[in-house]
Amino acid sequence: MSIIEIINWIEADKKARNIFPTHATFREILKIHGRREEAVKELNNLYVEGKIKVGDTVNDKYIRIKR
């Protein structure tokens, strides 16, 4: 599963369960993806390409797909 698919799945799951905020966190992505270095590289590439937005939460980073 690609990072984009993981982010979409996390956001859709949170929307379906009425959990706010609906963004994916780095920890949630890693829990599904499993390979930290590969996930970081792919997230960096997506950020450079302008496909995702990244920001800070209290304890983590959030990742959203730019629409």
Jmol script that loads the backbone (N, CA, C; Angstrom):
load data "model"
ATOM      1  N   MET A   1       0.851  -1.174   0.000  1.00  0.00           N
ATOM      2  CA  MET A   1       0.000   0.000   0.000  1.00  0.00           C
ATOM      3  C   MET A   1       0.895   1.235   0.000  1.00  0.00           C
ATOM      4  N   SER A   2       0.587   2.184  -0.862  1.00  0.00           N
ATOM      5  CA  SER A   2       1.396   3.401  -0.943  1.00  0.00           C
ATOM      6  C   SER A   2       1.024   4.367   0.190  1.00  0.00           C
ATOM      7  N   ILE A   3       1.879   5.327   0.396  1.00  0.00           N
ATOM      8  CA  ILE A   3       1.644   6.331   1.446  1.00  0.00           C
ATOM      9  C   ILE A   3       0.348   7.100   1.174  1.00  0.00           C
ATOM     10  N   ILE A   4       0.120   7.466  -0.072  1.00  0.00           N
ATOM     11  CA  ILE A   4      -1.108   8.202  -0.426  1.00  0.00           C
ATOM     12  C   ILE A   4      -2.339   7.355  -0.085  1.00  0.00           C
ATOM     13  N   GLU A   5      -2.297   6.072  -0.403  1.00  0.00           N
ATOM     14  CA  GLU A   5      -3.420   5.184  -0.093  1.00  0.00           C
ATOM     15  C   GLU A   5      -3.619   5.067   1.423  1.00  0.00           C
ATOM     16  N   ILE A   6      -2.514   4.998   2.160  1.00  0.00           N
ATOM     17  CA  ILE A   6      -2.587   4.919   3.618  1.00  0.00           C
ATOM     18  C   ILE A   6      -3.222   6.182   4.194  1.00  0.00           C
ATOM     19  N   ILE A   7      -2.787   7.342   3.723  1.00  0.00           N
ATOM     20  CA  ILE A   7      -3.347   8.613   4.209  1.00  0.00           C
ATOM     21  C   ILE A   7      -4.839   8.687   3.890  1.00  0.00           C
ATOM     22  N   ASN A   8      -5.216   8.329   2.658  1.00  0.00           N
ATOM     23  CA  ASN A   8      -6.636   8.327   2.277  1.00  0.00           C
ATOM     24  C   ASN A   8      -7.448   7.394   3.165  1.00  0.00           C
ATOM     25  N   TRP A   9      -6.912   6.205   3.446  1.00  0.00           N
ATOM     26  CA  TRP A   9      -7.614   5.229   4.271  1.00  0.00           C
ATOM     27  C   TRP A   9      -7.809   5.766   5.690  1.00  0.00           C
ATOM     28  N   ILE A  10      -6.755   6.340   6.273  1.00  0.00           N
ATOM     29  CA  ILE A  10      -6.840   6.876   7.636  1.00  0.00           C
ATOM     30  C   ILE A  10      -7.869   8.000   7.695  1.00  0.00           C
ATOM     31  N   GLU A  11      -7.821   8.926   6.731  1.00  0.00           N
ATOM     32  CA  GLU A  11      -8.770  10.039   6.721  1.00  0.00           C
ATOM     33  C   GLU A  11     -10.206   9.543   6.541  1.00  0.00           C
ATOM     34  N   ALA A  12     -10.424   8.578   5.636  1.00  0.00           N
ATOM     35  CA  ALA A  12     -11.770   8.045   5.415  1.00  0.00           C
ATOM     36  C   ALA A  12     -12.287   7.315   6.653  1.00  0.00           C
ATOM     37  N   ASP A  13     -11.423   6.561   7.308  1.00  0.00           N
ATOM     38  CA  ASP A  13     -11.805   5.835   8.517  1.00  0.00           C
ATOM     39  C   ASP A  13     -12.209   6.807   9.624  1.00  0.00           C
ATOM     40  N   LYS A  14     -11.432   7.871   9.799  1.00  0.00           N
ATOM     41  CA  LYS A  14     -11.756   8.854  10.835  1.00  0.00           C
ATOM     42  C   LYS A  14     -13.061   9.577  10.521  1.00  0.00           C
ATOM     43  N   LYS A  15     -13.283   9.919   9.248  1.00  0.00           N
ATOM     44  CA  LYS A  15     -14.543  10.573   8.868  1.00  0.00           C
ATOM     45  C   LYS A  15     -15.722   9.651   9.137  1.00  0.00           C
ATOM     46  N   ALA A  16     -15.578   8.360   8.795  1.00  0.00           N
ATOM     47  CA  ALA A  16     -16.661   7.406   8.990  1.00  0.00           C
ATOM     48  C   ALA A  16     -16.991   7.216  10.471  1.00  0.00           C
ATOM     49  N   ARG A  17     -15.985   7.327  11.329  1.00  0.00           N
ATOM     50  CA  ARG A  17     -16.196   7.152  12.774  1.00  0.00           C
ATOM     51  C   ARG A  17     -16.394   8.481  13.493  1.00  0.00           C
ATOM     52  N   ASN A  18     -16.512   9.577  12.736  1.00  0.00           N
ATOM     53  CA  ASN A  18     -16.718  10.926  13.292  1.00  0.00           C
ATOM     54  C   ASN A  18     -15.638  11.317  14.285  1.00  0.00           C
ATOM     55  N   ILE A  19     -14.396  11.030  13.926  1.00  0.00           N
ATOM     56  CA  ILE A  19     -13.250  11.410  14.753  1.00  0.00           C
ATOM     57  C   ILE A  19     -12.646  12.667  14.156  1.00  0.00           C
ATOM     58  N   PHE A  20     -12.466  13.679  14.985  1.00  0.00           N
ATOM     59  CA  PHE A  20     -11.896  14.935  14.529  1.00  0.00           C
ATOM     60  C   PHE A  20     -10.625  15.210  15.316  1.00  0.00           C
ATOM     61  N   PRO A  21      -9.576  15.693  14.713  1.00  0.00           N
ATOM     62  CA  PRO A  21      -9.391  16.015  13.303  1.00  0.00           C
ATOM     63  C   PRO A  21      -9.158  14.750  12.476  1.00  0.00           C
ATOM     64  N   THR A  22      -9.447  14.866  11.198  1.00  0.00           N
ATOM     65  CA  THR A  22      -9.402  13.693  10.330  1.00  0.00           C
ATOM     66  C   THR A  22      -8.045  13.468   9.673  1.00  0.00           C
ATOM     67  N   HIS A  23      -7.085  14.317   9.932  1.00  0.00           N
ATOM     68  CA  HIS A  23      -5.783  14.143   9.281  1.00  0.00           C
ATOM     69  C   HIS A  23      -5.052  12.913   9.822  1.00  0.00           C
ATOM     70  N   ALA A  24      -4.109  12.410   9.029  1.00  0.00           N
ATOM     71  CA  ALA A  24      -3.275  11.276   9.428  1.00  0.00           C
ATOM     72  C   ALA A  24      -2.037  11.805  10.147  1.00  0.00           C
ATOM     73  N   THR A  25      -1.607  11.109  11.175  1.00  0.00           N
ATOM     74  CA  THR A  25      -0.360  11.473  11.846  1.00  0.00           C
ATOM     75  C   THR A  25       0.746  10.550  11.362  1.00  0.00           C
ATOM     76  N   PHE A  26       1.964  10.992  11.576  1.00  0.00           N
ATOM     77  CA  PHE A  26       3.116  10.197  11.157  1.00  0.00           C
ATOM     78  C   PHE A  26       3.103   8.826  11.844  1.00  0.00           C
ATOM     79  N   ARG A  27       2.754   8.788  13.110  1.00  0.00           N
ATOM     80  CA  ARG A  27       2.702   7.514  13.843  1.00  0.00           C
ATOM     81  C   ARG A  27       1.670   6.561  13.257  1.00  0.00           C
ATOM     82  N   GLU A  28       0.509   7.087  12.877  1.00  0.00           N
ATOM     83  CA  GLU A  28      -0.523   6.238  12.277  1.00  0.00           C
ATOM     84  C   GLU A  28      -0.051   5.669  10.944  1.00  0.00           C
ATOM     85  N   ILE A  29       0.623   6.497  10.159  1.00  0.00           N
ATOM     86  CA  ILE A  29       1.149   6.032   8.877  1.00  0.00           C
ATOM     87  C   ILE A  29       2.182   4.942   9.093  1.00  0.00           C
ATOM     88  N   LEU A  30       3.088   5.154  10.040  1.00  0.00           N
ATOM     89  CA  LEU A  30       4.121   4.152  10.323  1.00  0.00           C
ATOM     90  C   LEU A  30       3.529   2.845  10.826  1.00  0.00           C
ATOM     91  N   LYS A  31       2.480   2.921  11.620  1.00  0.00           N
ATOM     92  CA  LYS A  31       1.847   1.717  12.138  1.00  0.00           C
ATOM     93  C   LYS A  31       1.356   0.825  10.993  1.00  0.00           C
ATOM     94  N   ILE A  32       0.842   1.433   9.937  1.00  0.00           N
ATOM     95  CA  ILE A  32       0.337   0.672   8.795  1.00  0.00           C
ATOM     96  C   ILE A  32       1.469   0.330   7.834  1.00  0.00           C
ATOM     97  N   HIS A  33       2.325   1.301   7.539  1.00  0.00           N
ATOM     98  CA  HIS A  33       3.402   1.114   6.555  1.00  0.00           C
ATOM     99  C   HIS A  33       4.480   0.171   7.070  1.00  0.00           C
ATOM    100  N   GLY A  34       4.961   0.417   8.271  1.00  0.00           N
ATOM    101  CA  GLY A  34       5.904  -0.479   8.910  1.00  0.00           C
ATOM    102  C   GLY A  34       7.380  -0.216   8.692  1.00  0.00           C
ATOM    103  N   ARG A  35       7.747   0.476   7.636  1.00  0.00           N
ATOM    104  CA  ARG A  35       9.165   0.713   7.342  1.00  0.00           C
ATOM    105  C   ARG A  35       9.445   2.211   7.403  1.00  0.00           C
ATOM    106  N   ARG A  36      10.066   2.635   8.488  1.00  0.00           N
ATOM    107  CA  ARG A  36      10.256   4.062   8.776  1.00  0.00           C
ATOM    108  C   ARG A  36      11.052   4.788   7.696  1.00  0.00           C
ATOM    109  N   GLU A  37      12.236   4.287   7.347  1.00  0.00           N
ATOM    110  CA  GLU A  37      13.088   4.988   6.383  1.00  0.00           C
ATOM    111  C   GLU A  37      12.409   5.131   5.027  1.00  0.00           C
ATOM    112  N   GLU A  38      11.751   4.074   4.583  1.00  0.00           N
ATOM    113  CA  GLU A  38      11.050   4.116   3.304  1.00  0.00           C
ATOM    114  C   GLU A  38       9.878   5.100   3.355  1.00  0.00           C
ATOM    115  N   ALA A  39       9.158   5.101   4.469  1.00  0.00           N
ATOM    116  CA  ALA A  39       8.022   6.016   4.628  1.00  0.00           C
ATOM    117  C   ALA A  39       8.488   7.470   4.629  1.00  0.00           C
ATOM    118  N   VAL A  40       9.575   7.745   5.328  1.00  0.00           N
ATOM    119  CA  VAL A  40      10.106   9.111   5.388  1.00  0.00           C
ATOM    120  C   VAL A  40      10.526   9.579   3.999  1.00  0.00           C
ATOM    121  N   LYS A  41      11.210   8.732   3.243  1.00  0.00           N
ATOM    122  CA  LYS A  41      11.629   9.103   1.884  1.00  0.00           C
ATOM    123  C   LYS A  41      10.425   9.402   1.001  1.00  0.00           C
ATOM    124  N   GLU A  42       9.408   8.534   1.068  1.00  0.00           N
ATOM    125  CA  GLU A  42       8.228   8.739   0.240  1.00  0.00           C
ATOM    126  C   GLU A  42       7.466   9.996   0.654  1.00  0.00           C
ATOM    127  N   LEU A  43       7.349  10.241   1.962  1.00  0.00           N
ATOM    128  CA  LEU A  43       6.689  11.460   2.429  1.00  0.00           C
ATOM    129  C   LEU A  43       7.455  12.708   1.989  1.00  0.00           C
ATOM    130  N   ASN A  44       8.781  12.670   2.080  1.00  0.00           N
ATOM    131  CA  ASN A  44       9.591  13.806   1.625  1.00  0.00           C
ATOM    132  C   ASN A  44       9.382  14.069   0.144  1.00  0.00           C
ATOM    133  N   ASN A  45       9.360  13.011  -0.671  1.00  0.00           N
ATOM    134  CA  ASN A  45       9.132  13.167  -2.108  1.00  0.00           C
ATOM    135  C   ASN A  45       7.756  13.758  -2.390  1.00  0.00           C
ATOM    136  N   LEU A  46       6.733  13.279  -1.686  1.00  0.00           N
ATOM    137  CA  LEU A  46       5.381  13.804  -1.874  1.00  0.00           C
ATOM    138  C   LEU A  46       5.293  15.272  -1.460  1.00  0.00           C
ATOM    139  N   TYR A  47       6.015  15.643  -0.411  1.00  0.00           N
ATOM    140  CA  TYR A  47       6.028  17.036   0.042  1.00  0.00           C
ATOM    141  C   TYR A  47       6.701  17.934  -0.990  1.00  0.00           C
ATOM    142  N   VAL A  48       7.836  17.493  -1.517  1.00  0.00           N
ATOM    143  CA  VAL A  48       8.567  18.278  -2.522  1.00  0.00           C
ATOM    144  C   VAL A  48       7.724  18.435  -3.787  1.00  0.00           C
ATOM    145  N   GLU A  49       6.972  17.386  -4.144  1.00  0.00           N
ATOM    146  CA  GLU A  49       6.110  17.439  -5.327  1.00  0.00           C
ATOM    147  C   GLU A  49       4.853  18.271  -5.090  1.00  0.00           C
ATOM    148  N   GLY A  50       4.617  18.674  -3.847  1.00  0.00           N
ATOM    149  CA  GLY A  50       3.459  19.503  -3.528  1.00  0.00           C
ATOM    150  C   GLY A  50       2.159  18.732  -3.392  1.00  0.00           C
ATOM    151  N   LYS A  51       2.234  17.421  -3.167  1.00  0.00           N
ATOM    152  CA  LYS A  51       1.033  16.595  -3.089  1.00  0.00           C
ATOM    153  C   LYS A  51       0.478  16.479  -1.676  1.00  0.00           C
ATOM    154  N   ILE A  52       1.309  16.765  -0.657  1.00  0.00           N
ATOM    155  CA  ILE A  52       0.841  16.685   0.717  1.00  0.00           C
ATOM    156  C   ILE A  52       1.203  17.950   1.481  1.00  0.00           C
ATOM    157  N   LYS A  53       0.471  18.176   2.553  1.00  0.00           N
ATOM    158  CA  LYS A  53       0.753  19.272   3.472  1.00  0.00           C
ATOM    159  C   LYS A  53       1.146  18.642   4.801  1.00  0.00           C
ATOM    160  N   VAL A  54       2.178  19.166   5.425  1.00  0.00           N
ATOM    161  CA  VAL A  54       2.677  18.630   6.694  1.00  0.00           C
ATOM    162  C   VAL A  54       2.699  19.756   7.720  1.00  0.00           C
ATOM    163  N   GLY A  55       2.336  19.428   8.945  1.00  0.00           N
ATOM    164  CA  GLY A  55       2.350  20.415  10.013  1.00  0.00           C
ATOM    165  C   GLY A  55       2.549  19.744  11.363  1.00  0.00           C
ATOM    166  N   ASP A  56       2.624  20.560  12.390  1.00  0.00           N
ATOM    167  CA  ASP A  56       2.871  20.056  13.734  1.00  0.00           C
ATOM    168  C   ASP A  56       1.574  19.857  14.499  1.00  0.00           C
ATOM    169  N   THR A  57       1.558  18.789  15.314  1.00  0.00           N
ATOM    170  CA  THR A  57       0.540  18.609  16.340  1.00  0.00           C
ATOM    171  C   THR A  57       1.270  18.750  17.673  1.00  0.00           C
ATOM    172  N   VAL A  58       0.604  18.505  18.761  1.00  0.00           N
ATOM    173  CA  VAL A  58       1.249  18.621  20.063  1.00  0.00           C
ATOM    174  C   VAL A  58       2.383  17.605  20.202  1.00  0.00           C
ATOM    175  N   ASN A  59       2.147  16.360  19.769  1.00  0.00           N
ATOM    176  CA  ASN A  59       3.126  15.294  19.965  1.00  0.00           C
ATOM    177  C   ASN A  59       3.666  14.675  18.684  1.00  0.00           C
ATOM    178  N   ASP A  60       3.243  15.127  17.532  1.00  0.00           N
ATOM    179  CA  ASP A  60       3.585  14.447  16.295  1.00  0.00           C
ATOM    180  C   ASP A  60       3.500  15.426  15.123  1.00  0.00           C
ATOM    181  N   LYS A  61       3.555  14.907  13.925  1.00  0.00           N
ATOM    182  CA  LYS A  61       3.338  15.666  12.700  1.00  0.00           C
ATOM    183  C   LYS A  61       2.048  15.174  12.071  1.00  0.00           C
ATOM    184  N   TYR A  62       1.271  16.086  11.444  1.00  0.00           N
ATOM    185  CA  TYR A  62       0.112  15.639  10.686  1.00  0.00           C
ATOM    186  C   TYR A  62       0.429  15.723   9.206  1.00  0.00           C
ATOM    187  N   ILE A  63      -0.232  14.881   8.442  1.00  0.00           N
ATOM    188  CA  ILE A  63      -0.048  14.838   6.998  1.00  0.00           C
ATOM    189  C   ILE A  63      -1.422  14.851   6.365  1.00  0.00           C
ATOM    190  N   ARG A  64      -1.630  15.751   5.427  1.00  0.00           N
ATOM    191  CA  ARG A  64      -2.894  15.841   4.673  1.00  0.00           C
ATOM    192  C   ARG A  64      -2.563  15.862   3.202  1.00  0.00           C
ATOM    193  N   ILE A  65      -3.413  15.281   2.411  1.00  0.00           N
ATOM    194  CA  ILE A  65      -3.271  15.323   0.968  1.00  0.00           C
ATOM    195  C   ILE A  65      -3.833  16.652   0.489  1.00  0.00           C
ATOM    196  N   LYS A  66      -3.071  17.363  -0.337  1.00  0.00           N
ATOM    197  CA  LYS A  66      -3.567  18.626  -0.895  1.00  0.00           C
ATOM    198  C   LYS A  66      -4.595  18.303  -1.940  1.00  0.00           C
ATOM    199  N   ARG A  67      -5.728  18.975  -1.832  1.00  0.00           N
ATOM    200  CA  ARG A  67      -6.818  18.738  -2.790  1.00  0.00           C
ATOM    201  C   ARG A  67      -7.096  19.994  -3.558  1.00  0.00           C
TER     202      ARG A  67
END
end "model"
wireframe off; spacefill off
backbone 0.3
color backbone group
